[in-house]
Amino acid sequence: MNAYAAVDKAFRAAAPYGSTLNLTRTFNSNVNANNLTENFTINYNPATPATNTYTFNVAEGTTGIEAKIKASGVEGETGNPVRLSLISPSGVRTSAGIPVLFALSTDRGVAVASPETGTWTAEVSGLNGVAFPEQIKGVVSMLTAAGTTGLSDIAGHPAEAAIKMAISARLADGLTGGGYKPDELLKRIDMADYLMMGEGIRQFLPIDGSYTLTDVKERNLLAESITAKGGALRDKEHKFNGIMLPSAPGKFSPYSKVNRAEVAYSLVQALGLQEFALERNGKVPTVEVDGTSYPIEDAAEIPEGLEGYVSVALELNLINAYFSLTQRPYDLQPTLHATFKPLQDVTRADFAVIITRTHGQWNTGAQPLASSSTSNAVTASELNATEERIYSYPNPFSNKATISYVVPQDGPVQVAVYDVLGKKVKTLVADTMKSGNYTVEFDAAALPGGTYIYRVEAGNKVYSNRMILTK
């Protein structure tokens, strides 16, 4: 809850603040997930591109990977125009765009759903090959889904892995009554809900108790917050327009569909980049492929005032363009064409793919993915001691739980438990240990019921998961 909402709530106890908080809501869908993270350092030097990489292994069955770096530039003050790319074992490259305000936004993030098994490469490269030499620290997180609830209709869908990543990170949710319905068109009220869940939107209600949007009979807090001026946490001066626009004066049209241009607008607004988008309005957006810039050929179809938002979204790789090749009978080479399809309706599966990419840009490079994972319910008999993962059992538990973990190599080890707000509640292990399998007991008799995150740091790896304390 933000300061505005807290003060308003103090004077108006009946104001429905808090209903949008992940901490207090019951989700329709859940992913039981394990996270493995590896910390890495790249001594970036633009003169030696071959050394600006880090390799890591992705195991079979991994649902998704996410990499983040922090590039703060000279003396930590200038920012650094570098991009982060993940390169698959077969050579497919997925990149994070270089932010238009790289001097202020020092983090880069990129996510890949359903990654290939094998050796991946994280690569740091400069804008047109130019950037400041810097020691860049990063983290790679690998998510493995161990089971799901409320997602019975996504098996085999092309966006299955992205949907699991979005559900696990609380960037989307299934529908009431069961299932995700991936091919159903996304509704405006559901996009508002999911943006509130994962993109840092302030709660807002008019202080006189009225509602500015008259066609929202329920979930008024969502609609008012998502359209309020200064709603994005990244908008520190509270001066930008809402994350979503009203459909008409006084109207939100909660059950109307959403097109790709509208999604691009919301993603860029959530990142606090309105000024940069407005500077590009009236210009044809472009997209870069292998160092060559291609104009968006259907730019005339982008609604007026959203051209700049599409441009920024494409530059940051938040949303994809569409490509096609043509070759006339005597052309030696085909010609590449790029379109955006701005008026194409967005499905719920489309949104899951897009939002997992965007969240990597919104999140900080130092924040562990563990804070957004869900619990992994197991019993002692289900544990496989040879796996490099951690488990707690029983889960859920009432007073005491056992955490089983692996130390992959001799060295310092820390095991700690945090609440969902990130506050450390207990350090269980802080010692130098030999490689092997270990267990430690967590006594939570004096703690309130709820969700807790347990985290094991061993060498350059961080293992984390959640457990639920019931009272």
C-alpha positions as CSV (number, residue, x, y, z in Angstrom):
1,M,0.0,0.0,0.0
2,N,1.4,3.4,-1.0
3,A,1.4,6.5,1.3
4,Y,-1.6,8.1,-0.5
5,A,-3.7,5.0,-0.1
6,A,-2.5,4.5,3.5
7,V,-3.6,8.1,4.5
8,D,-6.9,7.7,2.7
9,K,-7.6,4.4,4.3
10,A,-6.9,6.0,7.8
11,F,-9.7,8.5,7.2
12,R,-12.0,6.2,5.2
13,A,-12.0,2.8,6.7
14,A,-14.5,1.5,4.2
15,A,-12.3,2.3,1.2
16,P,-11.5,-1.0,-0.5
17,Y,-7.7,-0.7,-0.6
18,G,-5.7,-3.9,-0.3
19,S,-7.9,-6.1,-2.6
20,T,-5.3,-5.9,-5.4
21,L,-2.3,-7.0,-3.2
22,N,-0.7,-10.3,-4.1
23,L,-0.1,-10.8,-0.3
24,T,-3.8,-10.9,0.5
25,R,-5.4,-12.5,-2.5
26,T,-6.3,-16.1,-3.4
27,F,-5.0,-17.1,-6.8
28,N,-7.0,-19.3,-9.3
29,S,-3.8,-20.9,-10.6
30,N,-0.5,-22.0,-9.1
31,V,2.8,-23.4,-10.2
32,N,4.8,-25.5,-7.8
33,A,8.2,-24.4,-8.9
34,N,11.9,-24.8,-8.0
35,N,14.4,-22.0,-8.7
36,L,18.1,-22.4,-9.2
37,T,20.1,-19.2,-9.6
38,E,23.7,-18.7,-10.5
39,N,25.6,-15.4,-9.9
40,F,28.2,-14.4,-12.4
41,T,30.6,-11.6,-13.2
42,I,31.7,-10.4,-16.7
43,N,34.7,-8.1,-17.0
44,Y,33.2,-6.2,-19.9
45,N,35.7,-4.9,-22.4
46,P,34.4,-3.6,-25.8
47,A,37.9,-4.4,-27.4
48,T,37.6,-8.1,-26.6
49,P,34.0,-9.3,-27.5
50,A,34.9,-12.9,-27.1
51,T,35.6,-12.5,-23.4
52,N,32.3,-10.7,-22.6
53,T,30.4,-13.9,-22.0
54,Y,29.3,-16.4,-19.3
55,T,28.2,-20.0,-19.9
56,F,25.8,-22.0,-17.9
57,N,24.0,-25.3,-18.2
58,V,20.2,-25.7,-18.5
59,A,18.9,-29.1,-17.4
60,E,16.2,-31.1,-19.2
61,G,12.7,-30.1,-18.0
62,T,13.6,-26.5,-17.2
63,T,10.4,-24.3,-17.8
64,G,12.1,-21.0,-18.2
65,I,15.3,-19.0,-17.7
66,E,15.8,-15.4,-16.8
67,A,19.1,-13.4,-16.8
68,K,19.7,-10.0,-15.3
69,I,22.7,-7.7,-15.1
70,K,23.4,-4.3,-13.6
71,A,25.5,-1.9,-15.7
72,S,26.1,1.4,-13.9
73,G,29.0,2.8,-16.0
74,V,31.9,5.0,-15.0
75,E,32.1,5.3,-11.2
76,G,28.6,4.0,-11.0
77,E,27.2,7.3,-12.3
78,T,26.9,7.4,-16.1
79,G,25.0,4.2,-16.9
80,N,26.4,2.0,-19.7
81,P,24.8,1.4,-23.1
82,V,25.1,-2.4,-23.1
83,R,22.6,-5.1,-24.0
84,L,22.2,-8.5,-22.5
85,S,21.7,-11.5,-24.8
86,L,21.0,-15.2,-24.1
87,I,22.3,-17.5,-26.8
88,S,20.9,-21.1,-26.9
89,P,23.0,-24.2,-27.6
90,S,21.8,-24.1,-31.3
91,G,22.7,-20.4,-31.6
92,V,19.3,-18.7,-31.2
93,R,19.8,-15.3,-29.7
94,T,17.3,-13.5,-27.3
95,S,18.2,-10.0,-26.3
96,A,17.1,-7.3,-24.0
97,G,17.0,-3.9,-25.5
98,I,19.2,-1.0,-24.4
99,P,16.9,1.4,-22.5
100,V,16.4,4.8,-24.0
101,L,17.4,6.2,-20.6
102,F,20.3,3.9,-19.9
103,A,22.1,6.5,-17.8
104,L,19.3,6.2,-15.2
105,S,18.1,2.6,-15.9
106,T,21.1,0.4,-15.1
107,D,19.4,-3.0,-15.2
108,R,18.9,-5.3,-18.1
109,G,16.8,-8.4,-18.1
110,V,15.8,-11.1,-20.6
111,A,13.7,-14.2,-20.2
112,V,13.3,-17.3,-22.3
113,A,10.4,-19.8,-22.0
114,S,10.9,-23.5,-22.7
115,P,14.6,-23.2,-23.2
116,E,16.7,-25.8,-25.0
117,T,18.7,-28.3,-22.9
118,G,22.4,-27.8,-22.9
119,T,25.1,-25.0,-22.6
120,W,23.8,-21.5,-22.9
121,T,25.7,-18.3,-23.1
122,A,25.0,-14.9,-21.5
123,E,26.6,-12.2,-23.6
124,V,27.1,-8.5,-22.9
125,S,27.6,-6.3,-25.9
126,G,27.7,-2.5,-26.5
127,L,25.5,-0.2,-28.5
128,N,26.9,-0.6,-32.0
129,G,29.9,-2.2,-30.3
130,V,30.6,0.8,-28.1
131,A,30.3,1.0,-24.3
132,F,32.3,1.6,-21.2
133,P,34.7,-1.1,-19.8
134,E,33.1,-2.3,-16.5
135,Q,32.9,-5.2,-14.2
136,I,29.3,-6.3,-14.7
137,K,27.5,-8.5,-12.1
138,G,24.5,-10.6,-13.0
139,V,22.4,-13.5,-12.1
140,V,20.8,-16.4,-14.1
141,S,17.6,-17.9,-12.7
142,M,16.3,-21.3,-13.9
143,L,12.7,-22.2,-13.2
144,T,11.5,-25.8,-13.1
145,A,7.8,-26.4,-12.8
146,A,7.1,-29.4,-10.5
147,G,3.3,-29.3,-10.9
148,T,0.4,-27.0,-11.5
149,T,-3.2,-26.3,-10.3
150,G,-5.8,-24.4,-12.2
151,L,-3.9,-24.9,-15.5
152,S,-5.5,-28.0,-16.9
153,D,-6.0,-26.6,-20.4
154,I,-2.5,-25.4,-21.3
155,A,-0.7,-28.8,-21.9
156,G,0.8,-28.8,-25.4
157,H,0.0,-25.2,-26.1
158,P,2.8,-23.2,-27.8
159,A,2.8,-20.7,-24.9
160,E,2.6,-23.4,-22.2
161,A,6.0,-22.6,-20.7
162,A,5.4,-18.8,-20.8
163,I,2.1,-19.3,-19.1
164,K,3.8,-21.3,-16.3
165,M,6.5,-18.6,-16.0
166,A,3.8,-15.9,-15.8
167,I,1.8,-17.7,-13.2
168,S,4.8,-18.6,-11.1
169,A,6.0,-15.0,-11.1
170,R,2.5,-13.7,-10.4
171,L,2.3,-11.8,-13.6
172,A,-1.0,-13.4,-14.7
173,D,-3.6,-15.8,-13.2
174,G,-6.1,-18.4,-14.3
175,L,-9.8,-17.7,-14.5
176,T,-12.4,-18.4,-11.9
177,G,-13.9,-21.9,-12.4
178,G,-10.6,-23.4,-13.5
179,G,-8.3,-23.2,-16.5
180,Y,-6.3,-20.5,-18.1
181,K,-8.1,-20.4,-21.5
182,P,-5.0,-19.5,-23.4
183,D,-6.8,-18.8,-26.7
184,E,-9.5,-16.6,-25.3
185,L,-9.2,-12.9,-26.0
186,L,-7.7,-10.9,-23.1
187,K,-10.2,-8.6,-21.5
188,R,-9.3,-5.1,-20.4
189,I,-10.2,-5.7,-16.7
190,D,-8.0,-8.8,-16.7
191,M,-5.1,-7.0,-18.2
192,A,-5.6,-4.3,-15.5
193,D,-5.5,-7.0,-12.8
194,Y,-2.3,-8.6,-14.2
195,L,-0.5,-5.3,-14.5
196,M,-1.4,-4.5,-10.9
197,M,-0.1,-7.9,-9.9
198,G,3.3,-7.6,-11.5
199,E,4.2,-4.2,-12.9
200,G,4.3,-2.0,-9.8
201,I,1.1,0.1,-9.9
202,R,0.0,2.3,-7.1
203,Q,-3.4,1.8,-5.5
204,F,-5.7,4.8,-6.1
205,L,-9.3,5.9,-5.4
206,P,-10.9,9.4,-5.5
207,I,-10.9,10.6,-2.0
208,D,-14.5,11.8,-2.2
209,G,-15.8,8.3,-2.4
210,S,-17.0,8.6,-6.0
211,Y,-15.8,6.7,-9.0
212,T,-14.6,8.3,-12.2
213,L,-15.4,5.2,-14.3
214,T,-19.1,4.6,-14.3
215,D,-19.3,1.2,-16.1
216,V,-17.2,-0.8,-13.7
217,K,-19.6,-2.4,-11.3
218,E,-17.0,-4.5,-9.5
219,R,-13.2,-4.3,-9.2
220,N,-13.4,-0.5,-9.1
221,L,-10.0,-0.3,-7.4
222,L,-8.4,-1.9,-10.4
223,A,-9.9,0.4,-13.0
224,E,-9.3,3.6,-11.0
225,S,-5.7,2.7,-10.2
226,I,-4.7,1.6,-13.6
227,T,-6.1,4.8,-15.3
228,A,-4.9,7.3,-12.6
229,K,-2.3,9.9,-13.4
230,G,1.1,8.9,-11.9
231,G,0.1,5.3,-11.3
232,A,3.4,3.7,-12.1
233,L,6.0,3.2,-9.4
234,R,8.6,4.1,-12.0
235,D,6.9,7.5,-12.4
236,K,8.5,9.0,-9.3
237,E,7.1,12.5,-9.9
238,H,3.5,11.2,-10.4
239,K,3.2,13.2,-13.6
240,F,2.6,10.7,-16.4
241,N,-0.7,9.4,-17.7
242,G,-2.4,6.2,-16.5
243,I,-1.0,2.7,-17.3
244,M,-4.2,2.1,-19.3
245,L,-6.4,4.7,-20.9
246,P,-10.2,5.0,-20.4
247,S,-12.1,3.7,-23.4
248,A,-14.1,6.9,-23.5
249,P,-14.7,9.7,-21.0
250,G,-16.0,8.1,-17.8
251,K,-15.9,4.6,-19.3
252,F,-13.4,1.7,-18.9
253,S,-15.2,-1.0,-20.9
254,P,-13.9,-3.8,-18.6
255,Y,-15.0,-6.7,-20.8
256,S,-13.8,-5.3,-24.1
257,K,-10.8,-6.8,-25.9
258,V,-7.2,-5.4,-26.1
259,N,-5.1,-4.9,-29.2
260,R,-1.3,-5.0,-29.6
261,A,-0.9,-1.2,-29.8
262,E,-2.8,-0.9,-26.5
263,V,-0.5,-3.5,-24.8
264,A,2.6,-1.7,-26.1
265,Y,1.3,1.6,-24.5
266,S,0.7,-0.1,-21.1
267,L,4.1,-1.8,-21.0
268,V,5.9,1.4,-21.8
269,Q,3.9,3.4,-19.3
270,A,4.6,0.9,-16.5
271,L,8.3,1.4,-17.2
272,G,8.0,5.2,-16.7
273,L,9.0,5.9,-20.3
274,Q,6.2,8.2,-21.4
275,E,8.4,11.2,-22.3
276,F,10.6,9.1,-24.6
277,A,7.5,7.6,-26.3
278,L,5.9,10.9,-26.9
279,E,9.1,12.2,-28.5
280,R,8.7,9.5,-31.2
281,N,5.1,10.0,-32.0
282,G,4.4,10.8,-35.6
283,K,7.5,8.9,-36.7
284,V,7.6,5.4,-38.3
285,P,8.7,2.8,-35.7
286,T,11.6,0.6,-36.7
287,V,12.9,-2.8,-35.6
288,E,16.5,-4.0,-35.7
289,V,17.6,-7.4,-37.1
290,D,21.3,-8.3,-37.2
291,G,22.3,-4.7,-37.0
292,T,20.0,-3.5,-39.8
293,S,17.0,-1.3,-39.0
294,Y,13.7,-2.1,-40.8
295,P,10.7,0.2,-40.9
296,I,7.3,-1.1,-39.7
297,E,5.4,-1.2,-42.9
298,D,2.0,-1.1,-41.4
299,A,2.8,1.9,-39.2
300,A,-0.2,3.8,-40.7
301,E,-2.5,1.4,-38.8
302,I,-1.1,2.3,-35.4
303,P,-3.7,4.5,-33.6
304,E,-2.6,8.2,-33.5
305,G,-0.5,9.0,-30.4
306,L,0.7,5.4,-29.9
307,E,3.4,5.3,-32.6
308,G,6.1,6.3,-30.0
309,Y,5.0,3.6,-27.6
310,V,5.2,0.9,-30.3
311,S,8.7,2.2,-31.2
312,V,10.0,2.0,-27.6
313,A,8.4,-1.4,-27.0
314,L,10.1,-2.8,-30.1
315,E,13.4,-1.2,-29.2
316,L,13.3,-2.8,-25.7
317,N,12.1,-6.2,-27.1
318,L,9.0,-6.0,-25.0
319,I,6.8,-7.2,-27.8
320,N,7.6,-8.8,-31.1
321,A,7.3,-7.6,-34.7
322,Y,6.3,-9.9,-37.5
323,F,8.6,-10.6,-40.4
324,S,8.2,-11.9,-44.0
325,L,10.5,-12.4,-47.0
326,T,9.8,-11.5,-50.6
327,Q,12.0,-12.3,-53.6
328,R,11.2,-11.3,-57.2
329,P,12.2,-13.7,-60.0
330,Y,15.6,-12.2,-60.6
331,D,16.6,-10.9,-57.1
332,L,19.8,-12.3,-55.8
333,Q,18.7,-11.9,-52.2
334,P,15.3,-11.9,-50.6
335,T,14.0,-8.7,-49.0
336,L,13.0,-8.7,-45.3
337,H,9.7,-6.9,-44.4
338,A,8.6,-6.0,-40.8
339,T,5.0,-5.4,-39.6
340,F,3.5,-4.9,-36.2
341,K,-0.2,-5.7,-36.6
342,P,-1.2,-3.0,-34.1
343,L,-4.9,-3.7,-34.2
344,Q,-4.6,-7.5,-33.8
345,D,-6.5,-8.7,-30.7
346,V,-4.3,-10.1,-27.9
347,T,-5.1,-13.5,-26.5
348,R,-4.4,-14.6,-22.9
349,A,-1.5,-16.7,-24.2
350,D,-0.1,-13.8,-26.1
351,F,-0.1,-11.7,-23.0
352,A,1.7,-14.4,-20.9
353,V,4.5,-14.4,-23.5
354,I,4.7,-10.6,-23.6
355,I,4.6,-10.0,-19.9
356,T,7.3,-12.4,-19.0
357,R,9.6,-10.5,-21.4
358,T,8.6,-7.1,-20.0
359,H,9.0,-8.1,-16.3
360,G,12.7,-8.8,-16.9
361,Q,13.0,-5.1,-17.9
362,W,11.0,-3.9,-14.9
363,N,12.7,-6.0,-12.3
364,T,16.1,-5.1,-10.9
365,G,19.3,-7.0,-11.7
366,A,19.9,-7.7,-8.0
367,Q,16.5,-9.0,-7.1
368,P,16.3,-12.8,-6.7
369,L,13.6,-14.5,-8.7
370,A,12.8,-16.5,-5.5
371,S,10.6,-13.7,-4.3
372,S,8.1,-14.5,-7.0
373,S,8.1,-18.3,-7.0
374,T,5.4,-20.5,-5.5
375,S,5.5,-23.3,-3.0
376,N,6.6,-26.8,-3.9
377,A,4.6,-29.4,-1.9
378,V,6.6,-32.5,-1.2
379,T,6.9,-35.3,1.4
380,A,10.2,-36.7,2.7
381,S,9.7,-39.9,0.6
382,E,9.6,-37.8,-2.6
383,L,13.0,-36.2,-2.2
384,N,15.9,-37.1,-4.5
385,A,19.1,-36.3,-2.7
386,T,21.2,-36.2,-5.8
387,E,19.3,-33.3,-7.3
388,E,20.8,-29.8,-6.9
389,R,17.6,-28.3,-5.5
390,I,16.2,-27.7,-2.1
391,Y,13.0,-28.9,-0.5
392,S,11.1,-28.5,2.7
393,Y,8.9,-31.1,4.3
394,P,6.2,-31.3,5.3
395,N,4.9,-28.4,3.2
396,P,2.6,-26.9,4.3
397,F,3.7,-27.4,7.9
398,S,2.3,-26.4,11.3
399,N,5.3,-25.6,13.6
400,K,8.5,-27.3,12.4
401,A,9.8,-28.1,8.9
402,T,13.0,-29.7,7.6
403,I,14.9,-28.1,4.8
404,S,16.9,-30.5,2.7
405,Y,19.6,-28.9,0.5
406,V,22.8,-29.7,-1.5
407,V,26.2,-28.1,-1.2
408,P,27.8,-28.6,-4.6
409,Q,31.4,-27.8,-3.5
410,D,33.4,-27.1,-0.4
411,G,33.0,-23.5,0.8
412,P,30.9,-21.0,2.7
413,V,27.1,-21.8,3.0
414,Q,24.3,-19.7,4.3
415,V,20.7,-20.9,4.9
416,A,18.1,-18.2,5.8
417,V,14.4,-17.8,5.9
418,Y,12.5,-14.6,4.9
419,D,9.0,-13.4,5.0
420,V,7.2,-12.4,1.8
421,L,8.2,-8.8,2.3
422,G,11.9,-9.8,2.1
423,K,12.6,-9.4,5.8
424,K,15.0,-12.1,7.2
425,V,13.3,-13.9,10.1
426,K,15.9,-16.5,10.9
427,T,19.4,-17.5,9.9
428,L,19.7,-21.3,10.1
429,V,23.2,-21.9,8.8
430,A,26.2,-19.7,8.4
431,D,29.3,-21.9,8.1
432,T,32.0,-23.4,5.9
433,M,30.9,-26.8,4.8
434,K,32.0,-29.8,2.7
435,S,30.2,-30.7,-0.4
436,G,27.2,-33.1,0.2
437,N,23.6,-33.4,1.2
438,Y,22.4,-31.7,4.4
439,T,19.2,-31.0,6.3
440,V,18.4,-28.3,8.8
441,E,15.3,-27.9,11.0
442,F,13.2,-24.6,10.9
443,D,11.3,-24.0,14.1
444,A,8.4,-21.5,13.3
445,A,6.4,-22.0,16.5
446,A,6.8,-18.3,17.4
447,L,6.0,-17.0,13.9
448,P,2.6,-16.1,12.4
449,G,1.1,-18.3,9.8
450,G,1.8,-17.4,6.1
451,T,4.2,-17.9,3.3
452,Y,8.0,-17.9,3.9
453,I,10.9,-18.1,1.5
454,Y,13.9,-20.2,2.4
455,R,17.2,-19.5,0.6
456,V,20.5,-21.4,0.4
457,E,23.6,-19.7,-0.8
458,A,26.5,-22.1,-1.6
459,G,29.4,-21.0,-3.8
460,N,28.1,-19.0,-6.8
461,K,24.7,-20.7,-6.7
462,V,21.6,-19.7,-4.9
463,Y,18.7,-22.1,-4.3
464,S,15.4,-20.9,-3.1
465,N,11.8,-21.9,-2.6
466,R,8.7,-21.3,-0.6
467,M,6.9,-23.0,2.3
468,I,3.6,-22.4,3.9
469,L,3.2,-22.2,7.7
470,T,-0.4,-23.0,8.9
471,K,-1.6,-22.1,12.4
